[in-house]
Amino acid sequence: MKRRLFVRPEAQLDIDEAAFWYDDQKLGLGDRFEEELSHLFARITEHPLHFPELELGVRRALPNVFPYGVYFTVEDDSITVVTVLHQSRDPRAWKSRL
């Protein structure tokens, strides 16, 4: 069953801030970051249960290139991206978003 993917506003802010930072480092790198996440979101939508469940029903997917984790929950008909977190940050930070 293919579920619909929703990105919470605070998770979208995570993405926007990271893309802006990458663009500040090198023009166009922010677009590559967003494209990588778009591909990852497609993989999550197709096979959400293939990603490891950390706890409390939250799963994590890692992009191939950028050091971020996409933390999401899976319901019967939807997937919700809770946060997009740089992997150098405290991995428990996503818990405040639940």
Rosetta constraint file for C-alpha pairs under 8 A:
AtomPair CA 2 CA 45 HARMONIC 6.41 0.50
AtomPair CA 2 CA 46 HARMONIC 6.02 0.50
AtomPair CA 2 CA 77 HARMONIC 7.60 0.50
AtomPair CA 3 CA 45 HARMONIC 6.06 0.50
AtomPair CA 3 CA 46 HARMONIC 7.73 0.50
AtomPair CA 3 CA 76 HARMONIC 7.59 0.50
AtomPair CA 3 CA 77 HARMONIC 4.88 0.50
AtomPair CA 3 CA 78 HARMONIC 4.69 0.50
AtomPair CA 3 CA 79 HARMONIC 6.38 0.50
AtomPair CA 4 CA 45 HARMONIC 6.95 0.50
AtomPair CA 4 CA 77 HARMONIC 6.54 0.50
AtomPair CA 4 CA 78 HARMONIC 4.68 0.50
AtomPair CA 4 CA 79 HARMONIC 6.04 0.50
AtomPair CA 5 CA 41 HARMONIC 7.70 0.50
AtomPair CA 5 CA 45 HARMONIC 6.44 0.50
AtomPair CA 5 CA 78 HARMONIC 5.81 0.50
AtomPair CA 5 CA 79 HARMONIC 4.66 0.50
AtomPair CA 5 CA 80 HARMONIC 5.88 0.50
AtomPair CA 5 CA 81 HARMONIC 7.45 0.50
AtomPair CA 6 CA 78 HARMONIC 7.32 0.50
AtomPair CA 6 CA 79 HARMONIC 6.07 0.50
AtomPair CA 6 CA 80 HARMONIC 4.79 0.50
AtomPair CA 6 CA 81 HARMONIC 6.17 0.50
AtomPair CA 7 CA 11 HARMONIC 6.16 0.50
AtomPair CA 7 CA 12 HARMONIC 6.25 0.50
AtomPair CA 7 CA 80 HARMONIC 5.79 0.50
AtomPair CA 7 CA 81 HARMONIC 4.74 0.50
AtomPair CA 7 CA 82 HARMONIC 6.95 0.50
AtomPair CA 8 CA 12 HARMONIC 6.27 0.50
AtomPair CA 8 CA 80 HARMONIC 6.90 0.50
AtomPair CA 8 CA 81 HARMONIC 6.04 0.50
AtomPair CA 8 CA 82 HARMONIC 5.99 0.50
AtomPair CA 8 CA 83 HARMONIC 7.66 0.50
AtomPair CA 9 CA 13 HARMONIC 6.23 0.50
AtomPair CA 10 CA 14 HARMONIC 6.35 0.50
AtomPair CA 10 CA 82 HARMONIC 7.69 0.50
AtomPair CA 10 CA 83 HARMONIC 6.98 0.50
AtomPair CA 11 CA 15 HARMONIC 6.39 0.50
AtomPair CA 11 CA 81 HARMONIC 6.65 0.50
AtomPair CA 11 CA 82 HARMONIC 5.83 0.50
AtomPair CA 11 CA 83 HARMONIC 4.37 0.50
AtomPair CA 11 CA 84 HARMONIC 5.72 0.50
AtomPair CA 12 CA 16 HARMONIC 6.12 0.50
AtomPair CA 12 CA 83 HARMONIC 7.95 0.50
AtomPair CA 13 CA 17 HARMONIC 6.00 0.50
AtomPair CA 14 CA 18 HARMONIC 6.20 0.50
AtomPair CA 14 CA 83 HARMONIC 6.93 0.50
AtomPair CA 14 CA 84 HARMONIC 5.79 0.50
AtomPair CA 14 CA 85 HARMONIC 7.24 0.50
AtomPair CA 15 CA 19 HARMONIC 6.05 0.50
AtomPair CA 15 CA 34 HARMONIC 7.38 0.50
AtomPair CA 15 CA 84 HARMONIC 6.51 0.50
AtomPair CA 16 CA 20 HARMONIC 6.08 0.50
AtomPair CA 17 CA 21 HARMONIC 6.18 0.50
AtomPair CA 18 CA 22 HARMONIC 6.16 0.50
AtomPair CA 18 CA 30 HARMONIC 7.29 0.50
AtomPair CA 19 CA 23 HARMONIC 6.09 0.50
AtomPair CA 19 CA 29 HARMONIC 7.40 0.50
AtomPair CA 19 CA 30 HARMONIC 3.94 0.50
AtomPair CA 19 CA 31 HARMONIC 6.78 0.50
AtomPair CA 19 CA 33 HARMONIC 6.24 0.50
AtomPair CA 19 CA 34 HARMONIC 6.73 0.50
AtomPair CA 20 CA 24 HARMONIC 6.14 0.50
AtomPair CA 20 CA 30 HARMONIC 6.02 0.50
AtomPair CA 21 CA 25 HARMONIC 6.47 0.50
AtomPair CA 21 CA 30 HARMONIC 7.24 0.50
AtomPair CA 22 CA 26 HARMONIC 6.29 0.50
AtomPair CA 22 CA 27 HARMONIC 7.69 0.50
AtomPair CA 22 CA 28 HARMONIC 7.99 0.50
AtomPair CA 22 CA 29 HARMONIC 5.38 0.50
AtomPair CA 22 CA 30 HARMONIC 4.76 0.50
AtomPair CA 22 CA 33 HARMONIC 7.69 0.50
AtomPair CA 23 CA 27 HARMONIC 4.68 0.50
AtomPair CA 23 CA 28 HARMONIC 5.74 0.50
AtomPair CA 23 CA 29 HARMONIC 5.18 0.50
AtomPair CA 23 CA 30 HARMONIC 4.61 0.50
AtomPair CA 23 CA 31 HARMONIC 7.63 0.50
AtomPair CA 25 CA 29 HARMONIC 7.60 0.50
AtomPair CA 26 CA 30 HARMONIC 7.99 0.50
AtomPair CA 28 CA 32 HARMONIC 6.55 0.50
AtomPair CA 29 CA 33 HARMONIC 6.25 0.50
AtomPair CA 30 CA 34 HARMONIC 6.31 0.50
AtomPair CA 31 CA 35 HARMONIC 6.07 0.50
AtomPair CA 32 CA 36 HARMONIC 6.06 0.50
AtomPair CA 33 CA 37 HARMONIC 6.33 0.50
AtomPair CA 33 CA 66 HARMONIC 7.00 0.50
AtomPair CA 34 CA 38 HARMONIC 6.12 0.50
AtomPair CA 35 CA 39 HARMONIC 6.39 0.50
AtomPair CA 36 CA 40 HARMONIC 6.27 0.50
AtomPair CA 36 CA 63 HARMONIC 6.60 0.50
AtomPair CA 36 CA 64 HARMONIC 7.66 0.50
AtomPair CA 36 CA 65 HARMONIC 7.59 0.50
AtomPair CA 37 CA 41 HARMONIC 5.97 0.50
AtomPair CA 37 CA 63 HARMONIC 6.66 0.50
AtomPair CA 38 CA 42 HARMONIC 6.34 0.50
AtomPair CA 39 CA 43 HARMONIC 6.43 0.50
AtomPair CA 40 CA 44 HARMONIC 6.15 0.50
AtomPair CA 40 CA 61 HARMONIC 7.58 0.50
AtomPair CA 40 CA 62 HARMONIC 7.78 0.50
AtomPair CA 40 CA 63 HARMONIC 6.16 0.50
AtomPair CA 41 CA 45 HARMONIC 6.06 0.50
AtomPair CA 42 CA 46 HARMONIC 6.25 0.50
AtomPair CA 43 CA 47 HARMONIC 6.08 0.50
AtomPair CA 43 CA 48 HARMONIC 7.43 0.50
AtomPair CA 44 CA 48 HARMONIC 4.57 0.50
AtomPair CA 44 CA 51 HARMONIC 7.82 0.50
AtomPair CA 44 CA 61 HARMONIC 7.54 0.50
AtomPair CA 45 CA 79 HARMONIC 7.30 0.50
AtomPair CA 47 CA 51 HARMONIC 7.86 0.50
AtomPair CA 48 CA 74 HARMONIC 7.11 0.50
AtomPair CA 48 CA 79 HARMONIC 7.90 0.50
AtomPair CA 51 CA 59 HARMONIC 6.13 0.50
AtomPair CA 51 CA 60 HARMONIC 6.12 0.50
AtomPair CA 51 CA 61 HARMONIC 5.95 0.50
AtomPair CA 52 CA 59 HARMONIC 5.45 0.50
AtomPair CA 52 CA 60 HARMONIC 6.03 0.50
AtomPair CA 52 CA 61 HARMONIC 7.62 0.50
AtomPair CA 53 CA 57 HARMONIC 6.34 0.50
AtomPair CA 53 CA 58 HARMONIC 5.65 0.50
AtomPair CA 53 CA 59 HARMONIC 4.16 0.50
AtomPair CA 53 CA 60 HARMONIC 6.69 0.50
AtomPair CA 54 CA 58 HARMONIC 5.77 0.50
AtomPair CA 54 CA 59 HARMONIC 5.59 0.50
AtomPair CA 54 CA 60 HARMONIC 7.05 0.50
AtomPair CA 55 CA 59 HARMONIC 7.53 0.50
AtomPair CA 57 CA 73 HARMONIC 6.06 0.50
AtomPair CA 57 CA 74 HARMONIC 7.44 0.50
AtomPair CA 58 CA 71 HARMONIC 6.40 0.50
AtomPair CA 58 CA 72 HARMONIC 5.48 0.50
AtomPair CA 58 CA 73 HARMONIC 4.90 0.50
AtomPair CA 58 CA 74 HARMONIC 7.70 0.50
AtomPair CA 59 CA 71 HARMONIC 5.61 0.50
AtomPair CA 59 CA 72 HARMONIC 5.34 0.50
AtomPair CA 59 CA 73 HARMONIC 6.17 0.50
AtomPair CA 60 CA 69 HARMONIC 6.17 0.50
AtomPair CA 60 CA 70 HARMONIC 5.44 0.50
AtomPair CA 60 CA 71 HARMONIC 4.56 0.50
AtomPair CA 60 CA 72 HARMONIC 6.39 0.50
AtomPair CA 61 CA 69 HARMONIC 5.75 0.50
AtomPair CA 61 CA 70 HARMONIC 5.11 0.50
AtomPair CA 61 CA 71 HARMONIC 6.64 0.50
AtomPair CA 62 CA 67 HARMONIC 7.64 0.50
AtomPair CA 62 CA 68 HARMONIC 6.29 0.50
AtomPair CA 62 CA 69 HARMONIC 4.87 0.50
AtomPair CA 62 CA 70 HARMONIC 6.29 0.50
AtomPair CA 63 CA 67 HARMONIC 7.32 0.50
AtomPair CA 63 CA 68 HARMONIC 6.73 0.50
AtomPair CA 63 CA 69 HARMONIC 7.09 0.50
AtomPair CA 67 CA 86 HARMONIC 5.91 0.50
AtomPair CA 67 CA 87 HARMONIC 5.63 0.50
AtomPair CA 67 CA 88 HARMONIC 7.97 0.50
AtomPair CA 68 CA 84 HARMONIC 6.54 0.50
AtomPair CA 68 CA 85 HARMONIC 5.37 0.50
AtomPair CA 68 CA 86 HARMONIC 4.26 0.50
AtomPair CA 68 CA 87 HARMONIC 5.19 0.50
AtomPair CA 69 CA 84 HARMONIC 5.65 0.50
AtomPair CA 69 CA 85 HARMONIC 5.24 0.50
AtomPair CA 69 CA 86 HARMONIC 6.32 0.50
AtomPair CA 69 CA 87 HARMONIC 6.28 0.50
AtomPair CA 70 CA 81 HARMONIC 6.92 0.50
AtomPair CA 70 CA 82 HARMONIC 7.76 0.50
AtomPair CA 70 CA 83 HARMONIC 6.13 0.50
AtomPair CA 70 CA 84 HARMONIC 4.60 0.50
AtomPair CA 70 CA 85 HARMONIC 6.56 0.50
AtomPair CA 71 CA 81 HARMONIC 5.93 0.50
AtomPair CA 71 CA 82 HARMONIC 5.61 0.50
AtomPair CA 71 CA 83 HARMONIC 5.39 0.50
AtomPair CA 71 CA 84 HARMONIC 6.26 0.50
AtomPair CA 71 CA 85 HARMONIC 7.73 0.50
AtomPair CA 71 CA 94 HARMONIC 7.26 0.50
AtomPair CA 72 CA 79 HARMONIC 6.71 0.50
AtomPair CA 72 CA 80 HARMONIC 5.36 0.50
AtomPair CA 72 CA 81 HARMONIC 4.24 0.50
AtomPair CA 72 CA 82 HARMONIC 5.19 0.50
AtomPair CA 72 CA 83 HARMONIC 7.19 0.50
AtomPair CA 73 CA 79 HARMONIC 5.67 0.50
AtomPair CA 73 CA 80 HARMONIC 5.29 0.50
AtomPair CA 73 CA 81 HARMONIC 6.65 0.50
AtomPair CA 73 CA 82 HARMONIC 7.25 0.50
AtomPair CA 74 CA 78 HARMONIC 6.16 0.50
AtomPair CA 74 CA 79 HARMONIC 4.60 0.50
AtomPair CA 74 CA 80 HARMONIC 6.63 0.50
AtomPair CA 75 CA 79 HARMONIC 6.06 0.50
AtomPair CA 82 CA 94 HARMONIC 7.25 0.50
AtomPair CA 82 CA 97 HARMONIC 6.47 0.50
AtomPair CA 82 CA 98 HARMONIC 7.42 0.50
AtomPair CA 83 CA 94 HARMONIC 6.26 0.50
AtomPair CA 83 CA 97 HARMONIC 7.37 0.50
AtomPair CA 85 CA 89 HARMONIC 7.10 0.50
AtomPair CA 85 CA 94 HARMONIC 7.68 0.50
AtomPair CA 87 CA 91 HARMONIC 7.12 0.50
AtomPair CA 89 CA 93 HARMONIC 7.53 0.50
AtomPair CA 93 CA 97 HARMONIC 7.79 0.50
AtomPair CA 94 CA 98 HARMONIC 7.34 0.50
